[in-house]
Amino acid sequence: MRPFFFSPATWPMVAACVMLAACSSVGSVVTPYKIDILQGNVVTREQAQTLQPGQARDQVRAVLGSPLLTSVFHGDRWDYVFTLQRQGQPAQQRRLTVFFKGDVLDRIEADELPSEADFVSSLDSRRKLDKAPPLEATEEQLKNFQARNANAAQAPSAPAAPATSYPPLEAPGAAR
């Protein structure tokens, strides 16, 4: 019995089939990068605690910013909605609704809001530091720094000479 060989004309087709098969198996392991999607107004616990019934609309806007949602049908209600979607993490959503009577704050309804420090620390998902880095140099680091700078200070560089000739602004013989 004669062994089975591909003719040279069919090799590109076989190579393409092998690469397609490899891509389909690797595709489940390699996923594309998805950016973080941050939408809406970030309202922290500290901001919500500064609001008091009886405050004017301008005062509320100064604390929380412009509302994400306002309705023509509900002029006495401002909705502040915040969503954060990250790759590999469940989506976060928070709501805060402010109700007015006339032009003054009546009441607030809100989800559990994070403190400002909690929110900022949740944004930096890559860095997980248990201990803060030292902010002071050791004696050895200071000596090394001084030694490097002393060598640079001993070799003065010559000041650059000012230019005495300049290129012409126009080409010679150019018509005006």
Secondary structure by P-SEA (a helix, b strand, c coil): cbbbbbcccaaaaaaaaaaaaaaaaaccccccccccccccccccaaaaaaccccccaaaaaaacccccccccccccbbbbbbbbbbccccbbbbbbbbbbcccccccccccccccaaaaaaaaaccccccccccccccaaaaaaaaaaaaaaaacccccccccccccccccccccc
